[in-house]
Amino acid sequence: MNLQLIWFIGHCFTLLGTIFFILSGFSSYSSYTFLYTGVILSFGIQLYQQYFKQLIKSTPSSQDKTSTTTSRFARGRIVIRDVNFPYFTMALIWLITPITGLGVFPYAIFSVFHALTYIKNVLLPQRFPHLNKYAPYINAFLQRYQDLSMTLSANFEVYCLLLLIVKNLMFWNWSVVKTVQFVGYVLFIKLRLESSKVLVSAFAHLGFQFETFLARTQQQNPTNNFIHHIKNYYITLKMRCKNFNAFNLTNYLAGPPPQASSSSSTPSNERKQR
């Protein structure tokens, strides 16, 4: 069994776990654990194949321990810039913290496209050649809905952040694991905003809708002080978010970017099968 097949199985685990999790009314912890095990498996293999496979296979005779340690440290800094890294890390956090249903949908969407890509490129031509006639239909589906899937994923990520804000800040529902979950997701969003124009657009669209709502409501009720206070709080929050966004977390964690970077803006390098 090669790593490519295990990668595919990981995405199948994610899809099956998501289906059973939804059917359980977003309450089955076993399904939740199962689906994130698939996520960690698939994204972990993706990162391992791209950055660590050759390094781990190298023998002591080819390089001394010092150079090996330095090389692994350098690889680790490069991995942080990979778009799969925040998704892999966030999956680990989701797995050990309380259930958050909205967080599963971006992974499920990615798994649909990754699994279909593997079926089209590997299973049909190599294992089921008599069914290869369906490959063009799968390819047409992937091309038609890829942009939509990225938009949906970004929207789910935005709404998940809003959900965590409501759960933790507005209701002041704190614990150690919930703090880890909230802070981890904020850092995840920060890393994604630095690499994903789709997510930036999703936040911009949500902000525009909220500003339009405030303007319309204030126009209808010009003497409503509550709306005026909400608008002031929103303006203050927006300015603080801009200041926070000016800080580049990726550069802080990984150092200055290399002159030529091959990282992509979508998970698993634009869903190309490795």
C-alpha positions as CSV (number, residue, x, y, z in Angstrom):
1,M,0.0,0.0,0.0
2,N,1.6,3.2,-1.2
3,L,1.3,6.7,0.4
4,Q,-0.9,7.9,-2.4
5,L,-3.5,5.3,-1.6
6,I,-3.3,6.1,2.1
7,W,-3.8,9.7,1.2
8,F,-7.0,8.8,-0.7
9,I,-8.2,6.6,2.2
10,G,-7.7,9.5,4.5
11,H,-10.1,11.6,2.4
12,C,-12.6,8.8,2.3
13,F,-12.4,8.6,6.1
14,T,-13.1,12.3,6.2
15,L,-16.2,12.0,3.9
16,L,-17.6,9.0,5.7
17,G,-17.1,10.6,9.1
18,T,-18.7,13.8,8.0
19,I,-21.8,12.0,6.7
20,F,-22.3,10.0,9.9
21,F,-21.6,13.2,12.0
22,I,-24.3,15.1,10.1
23,L,-26.7,12.2,10.4
24,S,-26.1,12.1,14.2
25,G,-27.2,15.7,14.4
26,F,-23.7,17.0,14.8
27,S,-23.4,15.2,18.1
28,S,-21.5,11.9,17.5
29,Y,-18.0,12.3,19.0
30,S,-16.9,9.0,17.4
31,S,-17.8,10.2,13.9
32,Y,-16.2,13.6,14.7
33,T,-13.0,11.8,15.8
34,F,-13.1,9.5,12.8
35,L,-13.4,12.3,10.2
36,Y,-10.5,14.3,11.8
37,T,-8.4,11.2,11.9
38,G,-8.9,11.1,8.1
39,V,-8.0,14.8,7.8
40,I,-4.8,14.4,9.8
41,L,-3.9,11.3,7.8
42,S,-4.4,12.9,4.3
43,F,-2.9,16.3,5.1
44,G,-0.1,14.8,7.1
45,I,0.9,12.5,4.2
46,Q,0.8,15.5,1.9
47,L,3.3,17.4,4.0
48,Y,5.4,14.4,4.6
49,Q,5.7,13.6,0.9
50,Q,6.5,17.1,-0.1
51,Y,9.0,18.1,2.6
52,F,10.2,15.2,4.8
53,K,10.2,12.0,2.7
54,Q,13.7,12.3,1.2
55,L,15.1,13.9,4.4
56,I,14.0,10.9,6.6
57,K,15.4,8.4,4.0
58,S,18.8,10.0,4.0
59,T,21.5,7.9,5.8
60,P,24.0,9.1,8.4
61,S,26.8,8.5,5.9
62,S,25.5,11.1,3.6
63,Q,25.4,13.9,6.1
64,D,26.4,14.4,9.7
65,K,24.0,14.9,12.6
66,T,24.5,18.7,12.7
67,S,23.7,19.2,9.0
68,T,20.7,16.8,9.4
69,T,19.3,18.8,12.3
70,T,19.9,22.1,10.4
71,S,18.2,20.7,7.3
72,R,15.2,19.5,9.3
73,F,14.8,22.9,11.0
74,A,15.0,24.6,7.6
75,R,12.4,22.3,6.2
76,G,10.2,23.0,9.2
77,R,10.3,26.7,8.5
78,I,9.4,26.1,4.9
79,V,6.5,23.8,5.9
80,I,4.9,26.7,7.8
81,R,4.5,28.5,4.5
82,D,2.7,25.6,2.9
83,V,-1.1,26.1,2.6
84,N,-1.7,22.6,4.0
85,F,0.1,23.3,7.3
86,P,-2.5,25.5,9.0
87,Y,-5.2,23.0,8.0
88,F,-3.2,20.1,9.4
89,T,-2.5,22.0,12.6
90,M,-6.1,23.1,13.0
91,A,-7.3,19.6,12.5
92,L,-5.2,18.5,15.5
93,I,-6.8,21.3,17.6
94,W,-10.3,20.4,16.5
95,L,-9.6,16.8,17.5
96,I,-8.7,17.5,21.1
97,T,-11.2,20.3,21.8
98,P,-15.0,20.4,22.0
99,I,-17.1,19.7,18.9
100,T,-17.6,22.6,16.5
101,G,-19.8,21.4,13.7
102,L,-19.0,24.3,11.2
103,G,-15.3,23.4,11.3
104,V,-15.8,20.1,9.4
105,F,-17.3,21.5,6.2
106,P,-14.2,23.0,4.6
107,Y,-12.4,19.7,5.1
108,A,-15.3,17.7,3.7
109,I,-15.4,20.0,0.6
110,F,-11.7,19.5,0.0
111,S,-12.0,15.7,0.5
112,V,-14.7,15.5,-2.2
113,F,-12.5,17.1,-4.8
114,H,-9.3,15.3,-3.7
115,A,-11.1,11.9,-3.7
116,L,-12.6,12.5,-7.1
117,T,-9.3,13.6,-8.5
118,Y,-7.7,10.3,-7.3
119,I,-10.6,8.3,-8.7
120,K,-10.2,10.1,-12.1
121,N,-6.4,9.9,-12.3
122,V,-5.6,6.6,-10.6
123,L,-8.5,4.2,-9.9
124,L,-10.4,4.5,-13.1
125,P,-7.5,4.2,-15.6
126,Q,-5.4,1.7,-13.5
127,R,-8.0,-0.4,-11.6
128,F,-11.2,0.0,-13.4
129,P,-10.4,0.7,-17.1
130,H,-13.9,-0.4,-18.2
131,L,-15.3,2.6,-16.2
132,N,-12.8,5.1,-17.5
133,K,-15.4,6.5,-19.8
134,Y,-16.8,8.4,-16.7
135,A,-13.5,10.2,-16.2
136,P,-14.5,13.2,-18.5
137,Y,-17.7,13.7,-16.4
138,I,-15.7,13.8,-13.2
139,N,-13.2,16.2,-14.8
140,A,-16.1,18.4,-15.9
141,F,-17.5,18.5,-12.4
142,L,-14.1,19.3,-10.9
143,Q,-13.5,22.2,-13.3
144,R,-17.1,23.5,-13.0
145,Y,-17.3,23.6,-9.2
146,Q,-13.7,24.2,-8.1
147,D,-14.0,28.0,-7.7
148,L,-17.4,27.6,-6.0
149,S,-16.0,25.0,-3.6
150,M,-13.2,27.4,-2.6
151,T,-15.7,30.2,-2.0
152,L,-17.9,27.9,0.1
153,S,-15.0,26.7,2.1
154,A,-13.9,30.3,2.8
155,N,-17.4,31.3,3.9
156,F,-17.6,28.3,6.3
157,E,-14.3,29.4,7.8
158,V,-15.6,33.0,8.3
159,Y,-18.9,31.8,9.9
160,C,-17.0,29.4,12.1
161,L,-15.0,32.3,13.5
162,L,-18.2,34.2,14.2
163,L,-19.6,31.2,15.9
164,L,-16.6,30.9,18.2
165,I,-16.7,34.6,19.0
166,V,-20.3,34.3,20.0
167,K,-19.7,31.1,22.0
168,N,-16.6,32.3,23.8
169,L,-16.7,36.1,24.0
170,M,-20.4,37.1,24.1
171,F,-21.4,34.2,26.5
172,W,-18.1,34.3,28.3
173,N,-17.9,30.5,28.1
174,W,-14.3,29.9,28.8
175,S,-12.2,26.9,29.7
176,V,-8.6,25.9,29.0
177,V,-9.5,23.7,26.0
178,K,-11.9,26.3,24.6
179,T,-9.3,29.0,24.9
180,V,-6.8,26.7,23.0
181,Q,-9.5,26.2,20.4
182,F,-10.4,29.9,20.0
183,V,-6.8,31.1,20.0
184,G,-5.7,28.3,17.6
185,Y,-8.5,29.2,15.2
186,V,-7.7,32.9,15.3
187,L,-4.1,32.1,14.4
188,F,-5.4,29.7,11.7
189,I,-7.5,32.5,10.1
190,K,-4.5,34.9,10.3
191,L,-2.3,32.5,8.4
192,R,-5.0,31.8,5.9
193,L,-5.6,35.5,5.3
194,E,-2.0,36.0,4.5
195,S,-2.2,33.4,1.7
196,S,-5.8,33.2,0.5
197,K,-7.4,35.9,-1.6
198,V,-10.6,34.0,-1.5
199,L,-10.8,34.2,2.3
200,V,-9.9,37.9,2.2
201,S,-12.8,38.4,-0.3
202,A,-15.1,36.5,2.0
203,F,-14.3,38.7,4.9
204,A,-14.6,41.8,2.7
205,H,-18.0,40.7,1.5
206,L,-19.3,40.0,5.0
207,G,-18.0,43.4,6.2
208,F,-19.8,45.2,3.3
209,Q,-23.0,43.4,4.1
210,F,-22.8,44.4,7.7
211,E,-22.0,48.0,6.9
212,T,-24.9,48.2,4.5
213,F,-27.2,46.8,7.2
214,L,-26.0,49.4,9.7
215,A,-26.4,52.2,7.2
216,R,-29.9,51.2,6.2
217,T,-30.9,50.7,9.9
218,Q,-29.5,54.0,10.9
219,Q,-31.2,55.7,8.1
220,Q,-34.6,54.3,9.1
221,N,-33.9,55.0,12.8
222,P,-31.7,58.1,13.0
223,T,-32.3,58.6,16.7
224,N,-31.5,55.1,17.8
225,N,-28.4,55.3,20.0
226,F,-28.0,51.6,20.1
227,I,-27.3,51.4,16.4
228,H,-24.9,54.3,16.7
229,H,-22.9,52.5,19.5
230,I,-22.8,49.3,17.4
231,K,-21.4,51.3,14.5
232,N,-18.8,52.9,16.6
233,Y,-17.7,49.5,18.1
234,Y,-17.6,48.1,14.6
235,I,-15.4,50.9,13.3
236,T,-13.0,50.4,16.3
237,L,-12.9,46.7,15.8
238,K,-12.3,47.1,12.1
239,M,-9.3,49.5,12.7
240,R,-7.8,47.0,15.3
241,C,-8.2,44.2,12.8
242,K,-6.4,46.2,10.2
243,N,-3.5,46.8,12.7
244,F,-3.4,43.2,13.5
245,N,-3.4,42.2,9.9
246,A,-0.4,44.4,9.3
247,F,1.6,42.0,11.4
248,N,2.8,39.1,9.2
249,L,2.5,35.9,11.3
250,T,3.9,33.7,8.5
251,N,7.1,35.7,8.3
252,Y,7.4,35.8,12.1
253,L,7.1,32.0,12.3
254,A,9.0,31.0,9.1
255,G,11.4,33.9,8.6
256,P,11.6,36.0,5.4
257,P,10.1,34.4,2.3
258,P,12.4,32.7,-0.2
259,Q,13.1,34.4,-3.5
260,A,11.2,31.8,-5.4
261,S,8.2,30.1,-3.7
262,S,6.2,27.2,-5.0
263,S,3.5,27.4,-2.4
264,S,0.0,27.7,-3.6
265,S,-3.1,29.5,-2.4
266,T,-5.4,26.4,-2.1
267,P,-5.1,23.3,-0.1
268,S,-2.9,20.5,-1.5
269,N,-1.5,22.8,-4.2
270,E,-4.6,23.6,-6.1
271,R,-5.8,20.0,-5.6
272,K,-3.2,18.5,-7.9
273,Q,-2.7,14.9,-7.0
274,R,0.8,14.1,-5.8
